[in-house]
Amino acid sequence: MKNRFKRVLAGIVTFAVLGVTAAVPAFAADKTDTGTGSITGNVTINGSISPLTISVTHPINVAYAISPDAQSFTAPDIKVTNNTKVAVIATVESLKAASGGSLTFTDVDPSAKAWRSLNLSDSKKYIALGIAAKGNSGWNSGYSTSTHWAVNDSPLQIGTLNPNISGALSLTADYGLAFDGAYTANHQLVFQFQFA
């Protein structure tokens, strides 16, 4: 008796499940192509493509040092690493003097001044700061060998970096020597990165 009851109950459950699945409506509209001989049918295929994320690593701060007694300018290389899945083009969008230090320099062309003869006032006022790609540091062939001087308002396309490759940039400067104390000065470097 128990087995018979179980079979009847299993049958009722099976019919109930079949009834529910048969009642589920179709969500996609179907098209029926009909005709005689040869017929054609068109299907629209819609694709969805997500954008690739550009990911580049570079330092937030870089420090340079001017030593008037040694007549030297020192700065570490600026390492730029492409973490993107494809090659990217690196451009120096701008390099400009910025406030925030004890001096705010005025950017000039390197040929604009007789740098070693600047007096105290002009040494604390003028600088020619530039940035350029460092050769043999990961940049693809054809990279720019030009220096982007801070006085220049036009962007300079540096070059292309392949995925997971780092390239380096170097700072250079012309400056006066007549400083009567320790000072700080700031510049703002803006990069632009885009797909190659």
C-alpha atoms as an extended CHARMM CRD file, in Angstrom:
* protein
*
       196  EXT
         1         1  MET       CA              0.0000000000        0.0000000000        0.0000000000  PROA      1               0.0000000000
         2         2  LYS       CA              2.8020000000        2.3230000000        0.8920000000  PROA      2               0.0000000000
         3         3  ASN       CA              4.5910000000        1.6460000000       -2.4080000000  PROA      3               0.0000000000
         4         4  ARG       CA              1.4030000000        2.2830000000       -4.3630000000  PROA      4               0.0000000000
         5         5  PHE       CA              0.8590000000        5.5550000000       -2.5310000000  PROA      5               0.0000000000
         6         6  LYS       CA              4.4610000000        6.6090000000       -3.2850000000  PROA      6               0.0000000000
         7         7  ARG       CA              4.0300000000        5.8060000000       -6.9920000000  PROA      7               0.0000000000
         8         8  VAL       CA              0.8050000000        7.7940000000       -7.2370000000  PROA      8               0.0000000000
         9         9  LEU       CA              2.4210000000       10.7280000000       -5.4310000000  PROA      9               0.0000000000
        10        10  ALA       CA              5.4980000000       10.5860000000       -7.7440000000  PROA      10              0.0000000000
        11        11  GLY       CA              3.1970000000       10.5550000000      -10.7790000000  PROA      11              0.0000000000
        12        12  ILE       CA              1.3020000000       13.6320000000       -9.5680000000  PROA      12              0.0000000000
        13        13  VAL       CA              4.5800000000       15.4950000000       -8.9440000000  PROA      13              0.0000000000
        14        14  THR       CA              5.8640000000       14.5310000000      -12.4210000000  PROA      14              0.0000000000
        15        15  PHE       CA              2.6870000000       15.7910000000      -14.1330000000  PROA      15              0.0000000000
        16        16  ALA       CA              2.8170000000       19.0210000000      -12.1210000000  PROA      16              0.0000000000
        17        17  VAL       CA              6.4440000000       19.6560000000      -13.1560000000  PROA      17              0.0000000000
        18        18  LEU       CA              5.6790000000       18.9120000000      -16.8230000000  PROA      18              0.0000000000
        19        19  GLY       CA              2.6980000000       21.2640000000      -16.6920000000  PROA      19              0.0000000000
        20        20  VAL       CA              4.8210000000       24.1000000000      -15.2650000000  PROA      20              0.0000000000
        21        21  THR       CA              7.6480000000       23.7000000000      -17.8280000000  PROA      21              0.0000000000
        22        22  ALA       CA              5.1890000000       23.5130000000      -20.7130000000  PROA      22              0.0000000000
        23        23  ALA       CA              3.6240000000       26.7920000000      -19.5950000000  PROA      23              0.0000000000
        24        24  VAL       CA              6.9220000000       28.7950000000      -19.6250000000  PROA      24              0.0000000000
        25        25  PRO       CA              6.7140000000       31.3440000000      -22.4670000000  PROA      25              0.0000000000
        26        26  ALA       CA              9.5580000000       31.8490000000      -24.9720000000  PROA      26              0.0000000000
        27        27  PHE       CA             11.4110000000       35.1170000000      -24.4530000000  PROA      27              0.0000000000
        28        28  ALA       CA             12.9850000000       35.5020000000      -27.9020000000  PROA      28              0.0000000000
        29        29  ALA       CA             10.9350000000       36.2760000000      -30.9940000000  PROA      29              0.0000000000
        30        30  ASP       CA             11.3900000000       33.6190000000      -33.6570000000  PROA      30              0.0000000000
        31        31  LYS       CA             11.0620000000       34.0860000000      -37.3910000000  PROA      31              0.0000000000
        32        32  THR       CA              9.8870000000       31.3760000000      -39.7300000000  PROA      32              0.0000000000
        33        33  ASP       CA             11.1930000000       31.4940000000      -43.3020000000  PROA      33              0.0000000000
        34        34  THR       CA              8.8680000000       29.7380000000      -45.7390000000  PROA      34              0.0000000000
        35        35  GLY       CA              8.6570000000       29.3640000000      -49.4900000000  PROA      35              0.0000000000
        36        36  THR       CA              9.3760000000       26.9710000000      -52.3020000000  PROA      36              0.0000000000
        37        37  GLY       CA             12.6810000000       26.1970000000      -53.9450000000  PROA      37              0.0000000000
        38        38  SER       CA             15.5150000000       28.1630000000      -52.3590000000  PROA      38              0.0000000000
        39        39  ILE       CA             14.7490000000       30.6490000000      -49.5730000000  PROA      39              0.0000000000
        40        40  THR       CA             16.9360000000       32.9420000000      -47.5300000000  PROA      40              0.0000000000
        41        41  GLY       CA             16.7010000000       33.9750000000      -43.9290000000  PROA      41              0.0000000000
        42        42  ASN       CA             18.3430000000       36.8920000000      -42.1670000000  PROA      42              0.0000000000
        43        43  VAL       CA             19.5110000000       36.8830000000      -38.5770000000  PROA      43              0.0000000000
        44        44  THR       CA             20.7470000000       40.0870000000      -36.9260000000  PROA      44              0.0000000000
        45        45  ILE       CA             23.6580000000       39.4180000000      -34.5960000000  PROA      45              0.0000000000
        46        46  ASN       CA             24.2570000000       42.1150000000      -31.9730000000  PROA      46              0.0000000000
        47        47  GLY       CA             27.6920000000       42.3180000000      -30.3560000000  PROA      47              0.0000000000
        48        48  SER       CA             28.6390000000       44.0110000000      -27.1160000000  PROA      48              0.0000000000
        49        49  ILE       CA             32.2540000000       45.1640000000      -26.7480000000  PROA      49              0.0000000000
        50        50  SER       CA             33.6940000000       46.5610000000      -23.5410000000  PROA      50              0.0000000000
        51        51  PRO       CA             36.4850000000       49.1730000000      -23.6290000000  PROA      51              0.0000000000
        52        52  LEU       CA             40.0240000000       48.0990000000      -22.7750000000  PROA      52              0.0000000000
        53        53  THR       CA             41.4120000000       49.8230000000      -19.7120000000  PROA      53              0.0000000000
        54        54  ILE       CA             44.6660000000       51.7330000000      -20.1450000000  PROA      54              0.0000000000
        55        55  SER       CA             46.9310000000       51.0690000000      -17.1690000000  PROA      55              0.0000000000
        56        56  VAL       CA             50.2920000000       52.8170000000      -16.8330000000  PROA      56              0.0000000000
        57        57  THR       CA             52.4940000000       53.1070000000      -13.7590000000  PROA      57              0.0000000000
        58        58  HSD       CA             54.7080000000       56.1510000000      -13.1480000000  PROA      58              0.0000000000
        59        59  PRO       CA             55.9860000000       57.9740000000      -10.0530000000  PROA      59              0.0000000000
        60        60  ILE       CA             53.8560000000       60.5690000000       -8.2880000000  PROA      60              0.0000000000
        61        61  ASN       CA             56.8420000000       62.6960000000       -7.2450000000  PROA      61              0.0000000000
        62        62  VAL       CA             60.3310000000       63.1630000000       -8.6410000000  PROA      62              0.0000000000
        63        63  ALA       CA             62.9740000000       65.3230000000       -6.9870000000  PROA      63              0.0000000000
        64        64  TYR       CA             65.8560000000       67.1290000000       -8.6390000000  PROA      64              0.0000000000
        65        65  ALA       CA             68.8160000000       68.8790000000       -7.0240000000  PROA      65              0.0000000000
        66        66  ILE       CA             70.8640000000       71.8660000000       -8.1830000000  PROA      66              0.0000000000
        67        67  SER       CA             74.3120000000       72.2140000000       -6.6400000000  PROA      67              0.0000000000
        68        68  PRO       CA             75.7570000000       75.6310000000       -7.5730000000  PROA      68              0.0000000000
        69        69  ASP       CA             79.2380000000       74.8510000000       -6.1710000000  PROA      69              0.0000000000
        70        70  ALA       CA             79.5060000000       71.6600000000       -8.2320000000  PROA      70              0.0000000000
        71        71  GLN       CA             77.5830000000       73.2750000000      -11.1140000000  PROA      71              0.0000000000
        72        72  SER       CA             75.4730000000       70.1180000000      -11.2620000000  PROA      72              0.0000000000
        73        73  PHE       CA             71.8660000000       69.1640000000      -11.8280000000  PROA      73              0.0000000000
        74        74  THR       CA             70.8520000000       65.6660000000      -10.6830000000  PROA      74              0.0000000000
        75        75  ALA       CA             67.5280000000       63.8480000000      -11.0010000000  PROA      75              0.0000000000
        76        76  PRO       CA             66.5050000000       60.1950000000      -11.0940000000  PROA      76              0.0000000000
        77        77  ASP       CA             65.0600000000       58.6840000000      -14.2630000000  PROA      77              0.0000000000
        78        78  ILE       CA             61.2720000000       58.7620000000      -14.5120000000  PROA      78              0.0000000000
        79        79  LYS       CA             60.1870000000       55.1600000000      -15.1520000000  PROA      79              0.0000000000
        80        80  VAL       CA             56.9410000000       54.6290000000      -17.0930000000  PROA      80              0.0000000000
        81        81  THR       CA             55.5390000000       51.0580000000      -17.2400000000  PROA      81              0.0000000000
        82        82  ASN       CA             52.7810000000       49.9760000000      -19.6280000000  PROA      82              0.0000000000
        83        83  ASN       CA             50.4700000000       47.4950000000      -17.8190000000  PROA      83              0.0000000000
        84        84  THR       CA             47.9030000000       47.5550000000      -20.6580000000  PROA      84              0.0000000000
        85        85  LYS       CA             47.2100000000       44.4930000000      -22.8530000000  PROA      85              0.0000000000
        86        86  VAL       CA             48.3090000000       46.4250000000      -25.9760000000  PROA      86              0.0000000000
        87        87  ALA       CA             50.9620000000       49.0080000000      -26.8510000000  PROA      87              0.0000000000
        88        88  VAL       CA             50.3800000000       52.5990000000      -25.7200000000  PROA      88              0.0000000000
        89        89  ILE       CA             51.7170000000       55.9320000000      -26.9170000000  PROA      89              0.0000000000
        90        90  ALA       CA             53.1660000000       58.2170000000      -24.2310000000  PROA      90              0.0000000000
        91        91  THR       CA             52.9730000000       61.9780000000      -24.7210000000  PROA      91              0.0000000000
        92        92  VAL       CA             54.2730000000       64.7750000000      -22.5020000000  PROA      92              0.0000000000
        93        93  GLU       CA             51.1780000000       66.9600000000      -22.5130000000  PROA      93              0.0000000000
        94        94  SER       CA             52.8240000000       69.7090000000      -20.4780000000  PROA      94              0.0000000000
        95        95  LEU       CA             55.6550000000       70.5100000000      -18.1020000000  PROA      95              0.0000000000
        96        96  LYS       CA             55.1750000000       73.7760000000      -16.2120000000  PROA      96              0.0000000000
        97        97  ALA       CA             56.5030000000       75.6080000000      -13.1870000000  PROA      97              0.0000000000
        98        98  ALA       CA             54.0660000000       75.3710000000      -10.2890000000  PROA      98              0.0000000000
        99        99  SER       CA             53.6280000000       77.1780000000       -6.9990000000  PROA      99              0.0000000000
       100       100  GLY       CA             54.1520000000       75.5070000000       -3.6550000000  PROA      100             0.0000000000
       101       101  GLY       CA             57.9300000000       75.8220000000       -3.2130000000  PROA      101             0.0000000000
       102       102  SER       CA             59.9020000000       78.6610000000       -1.6880000000  PROA      102             0.0000000000
       103       103  LEU       CA             60.6510000000       79.7670000000       -5.3130000000  PROA      103             0.0000000000
       104       104  THR       CA             58.3320000000       79.7560000000       -8.3010000000  PROA      104             0.0000000000
       105       105  PHE       CA             60.5370000000       79.6750000000      -11.3750000000  PROA      105             0.0000000000
       106       106  THR       CA             59.7130000000       81.2150000000      -14.7400000000  PROA      106             0.0000000000
       107       107  ASP       CA             60.3650000000       78.6780000000      -17.5050000000  PROA      107             0.0000000000
       108       108  VAL       CA             62.5040000000       80.0010000000      -20.3690000000  PROA      108             0.0000000000
       109       109  ASP       CA             64.2770000000       78.5670000000      -23.4010000000  PROA      109             0.0000000000
       110       110  PRO       CA             67.7610000000       77.1960000000      -22.6850000000  PROA      110             0.0000000000
       111       111  SER       CA             69.2750000000       79.7050000000      -25.1120000000  PROA      111             0.0000000000
       112       112  ALA       CA             67.4840000000       82.6780000000      -23.5110000000  PROA      112             0.0000000000
       113       113  LYS       CA             70.0260000000       83.3570000000      -20.7620000000  PROA      113             0.0000000000
       114       114  ALA       CA             73.7600000000       83.3930000000      -20.0980000000  PROA      114             0.0000000000
       115       115  TRP       CA             73.1810000000       80.9400000000      -17.2660000000  PROA      115             0.0000000000
       116       116  ARG       CA             76.5260000000       81.0100000000      -15.4770000000  PROA      116             0.0000000000
       117       117  SER       CA             76.4470000000       84.8290000000      -15.2680000000  PROA      117             0.0000000000
       118       118  LEU       CA             72.9550000000       85.2630000000      -13.8040000000  PROA      118             0.0000000000
       119       119  ASN       CA             72.7630000000       87.4780000000      -10.7210000000  PROA      119             0.0000000000
       120       120  LEU       CA             70.9820000000       86.5210000000       -7.4850000000  PROA      120             0.0000000000
       121       121  SER       CA             67.5750000000       87.8280000000       -8.5530000000  PROA      121             0.0000000000
       122       122  ASP       CA             67.6250000000       86.1280000000      -11.9810000000  PROA      122             0.0000000000
       123       123  SER       CA             69.0470000000       82.8570000000      -10.6210000000  PROA      123             0.0000000000
       124       124  LYS       CA             66.0500000000       82.6610000000       -8.2690000000  PROA      124             0.0000000000
       125       125  LYS       CA             63.6580000000       83.5550000000      -11.0940000000  PROA      125             0.0000000000
       126       126  TYR       CA             64.6080000000       81.6250000000      -14.2830000000  PROA      126             0.0000000000
       127       127  ILE       CA             65.1340000000       77.9790000000      -15.1930000000  PROA      127             0.0000000000
       128       128  ALA       CA             65.1260000000       75.9520000000      -18.4030000000  PROA      128             0.0000000000
       129       129  LEU       CA             63.7760000000       72.5420000000      -17.3550000000  PROA      129             0.0000000000
       130       130  GLY       CA             63.3730000000       69.8090000000      -19.9510000000  PROA      130             0.0000000000
       131       131  ILE       CA             62.4100000000       66.1520000000      -20.2440000000  PROA      131             0.0000000000
       132       132  ALA       CA             63.3330000000       63.5750000000      -22.8880000000  PROA      132             0.0000000000
       133       133  ALA       CA             63.1130000000       59.8290000000      -23.5130000000  PROA      133             0.0000000000
       134       134  LYS       CA             66.1590000000       57.9710000000      -22.2870000000  PROA      134             0.0000000000
       135       135  GLY       CA             67.6440000000       55.9570000000      -25.1330000000  PROA      135             0.0000000000
       136       136  ASN       CA             67.7050000000       52.1410000000      -24.9920000000  PROA      136             0.0000000000
       137       137  SER       CA             65.2890000000       52.0500000000      -22.0550000000  PROA      137             0.0000000000
       138       138  GLY       CA             62.3400000000       50.1270000000      -23.4980000000  PROA      138             0.0000000000
       139       139  TRP       CA             60.8490000000       52.6040000000      -25.9590000000  PROA      139             0.0000000000
       140       140  ASN       CA             59.9550000000       51.1220000000      -29.3510000000  PROA      140             0.0000000000
       141       141  SER       CA             62.0800000000       52.2360000000      -32.2940000000  PROA      141             0.0000000000
       142       142  GLY       CA             61.0590000000       55.6140000000      -33.6290000000  PROA      142             0.0000000000
       143       143  TYR       CA             60.7520000000       57.2570000000      -30.2000000000  PROA      143             0.0000000000
       144       144  SER       CA             61.4140000000       60.9920000000      -30.0410000000  PROA      144             0.0000000000
       145       145  THR       CA             64.9430000000       62.0810000000      -29.1890000000  PROA      145             0.0000000000
       146       146  SER       CA             63.7720000000       65.7010000000      -28.7080000000  PROA      146             0.0000000000
       147       147  THR       CA             63.7210000000       67.4230000000      -25.3500000000  PROA      147             0.0000000000
       148       148  HSD       CA             60.4130000000       68.9000000000      -24.2400000000  PROA      148             0.0000000000
       149       149  TRP       CA             61.3010000000       72.1930000000      -22.5790000000  PROA      149             0.0000000000
       150       150  ALA       CA             58.8860000000       73.4940000000      -19.9580000000  PROA      150             0.0000000000
       151       151  VAL       CA             58.6020000000       76.8180000000      -21.8150000000  PROA      151             0.0000000000
       152       152  ASN       CA             57.0240000000       74.9730000000      -24.7760000000  PROA      152             0.0000000000
       153       153  ASP       CA             53.2120000000       74.8900000000      -24.8080000000  PROA      153             0.0000000000
       154       154  SER       CA             52.9280000000       72.1340000000      -27.4400000000  PROA      154             0.0000000000
       155       155  PRO       CA             52.6650000000       68.4680000000      -26.3860000000  PROA      155             0.0000000000
       156       156  LEU       CA             55.5410000000       66.1660000000      -27.3890000000  PROA      156             0.0000000000
       157       157  GLN       CA             54.8210000000       62.5540000000      -28.3220000000  PROA      157             0.0000000000
       158       158  ILE       CA             57.6180000000       60.6030000000      -26.6760000000  PROA      158             0.0000000000
       159       159  GLY       CA             57.0690000000       57.1330000000      -28.1010000000  PROA      159             0.0000000000
       160       160  THR       CA             55.3750000000       53.7700000000      -27.8240000000  PROA      160             0.0000000000
       161       161  LEU       CA             55.7040000000       51.1410000000      -25.1060000000  PROA      161             0.0000000000
       162       162  ASN       CA             54.7180000000       47.5070000000      -25.6410000000  PROA      162             0.0000000000
       163       163  PRO       CA             52.7000000000       45.6550000000      -22.9570000000  PROA      163             0.0000000000
       164       164  ASN       CA             54.5780000000       44.9680000000      -19.7150000000  PROA      164             0.0000000000
       165       165  ILE       CA             57.5420000000       47.0910000000      -20.8370000000  PROA      165             0.0000000000
       166       166  SER       CA             59.0600000000       50.1000000000      -19.0540000000  PROA      166             0.0000000000
       167       167  GLY       CA             60.6470000000       53.1490000000      -20.6350000000  PROA      167             0.0000000000
       168       168  ALA       CA             62.5630000000       55.8940000000      -18.8910000000  PROA      168             0.0000000000
       169       169  LEU       CA             62.5940000000       59.6670000000      -19.2190000000  PROA      169             0.0000000000
       170       170  SER       CA             65.3600000000       61.9710000000      -18.0480000000  PROA      170             0.0000000000
       171       171  LEU       CA             65.1880000000       65.5200000000      -16.7180000000  PROA      171             0.0000000000
       172       172  THR       CA             67.7190000000       68.1310000000      -17.7730000000  PROA      172             0.0000000000
       173       173  ALA       CA             68.0980000000       71.8130000000      -16.8820000000  PROA      173             0.0000000000
       174       174  ASP       CA             69.9440000000       75.0540000000      -17.4050000000  PROA      174             0.0000000000
       175       175  TYR       CA             70.0160000000       77.3050000000      -14.3280000000  PROA      175             0.0000000000
       176       176  GLY       CA             71.8360000000       80.1080000000      -12.5660000000  PROA      176             0.0000000000
       177       177  LEU       CA             74.3880000000       79.6430000000       -9.7990000000  PROA      177             0.0000000000
       178       178  ALA       CA             73.7650000000       82.6510000000       -7.5080000000  PROA      178             0.0000000000
       179       179  PHE       CA             71.6250000000       81.2150000000       -4.7170000000  PROA      179             0.0000000000
       180       180  ASP       CA             71.9640000000       82.7190000000       -1.2400000000  PROA      180             0.0000000000
       181       181  GLY       CA             70.2120000000       79.9310000000        0.6270000000  PROA      181             0.0000000000
       182       182  ALA       CA             68.4580000000       76.5950000000        0.3510000000  PROA      182             0.0000000000
       183       183  TYR       CA             65.2770000000       76.7930000000       -1.7370000000  PROA      183             0.0000000000
       184       184  THR       CA             62.6060000000       74.4960000000       -3.1130000000  PROA      184             0.0000000000
       185       185  ALA       CA             60.7360000000       74.7700000000       -6.4030000000  PROA      185             0.0000000000
       186       186  ASN       CA             57.9620000000       72.7790000000       -8.0750000000  PROA      186             0.0000000000
       187       187  HSD       CA             57.0300000000       71.8100000000      -11.6210000000  PROA      187             0.0000000000
       188       188  GLN       CA             53.9780000000       69.8820000000      -12.7970000000  PROA      188             0.0000000000
       189       189  LEU       CA             54.4400000000       67.1380000000      -15.4270000000  PROA      189             0.0000000000
       190       190  VAL       CA             51.3080000000       65.9350000000      -17.2530000000  PROA      190             0.0000000000
       191       191  PHE       CA             51.3300000000       62.7350000000      -19.3380000000  PROA      191             0.0000000000
       192       192  GLN       CA             48.7780000000       61.5390000000      -21.8560000000  PROA      192             0.0000000000
       193       193  PHE       CA             48.5210000000       57.8430000000      -22.7580000000  PROA      193             0.0000000000
       194       194  GLN       CA             46.5420000000       56.3810000000      -25.6680000000  PROA      194             0.0000000000
       195       195  PHE       CA             46.3940000000       53.1970000000      -27.7150000000  PROA      195             0.0000000000
       196       196  ALA       CA             49.0480000000       52.8490000000      -30.4210000000  PROA      196             0.0000000000
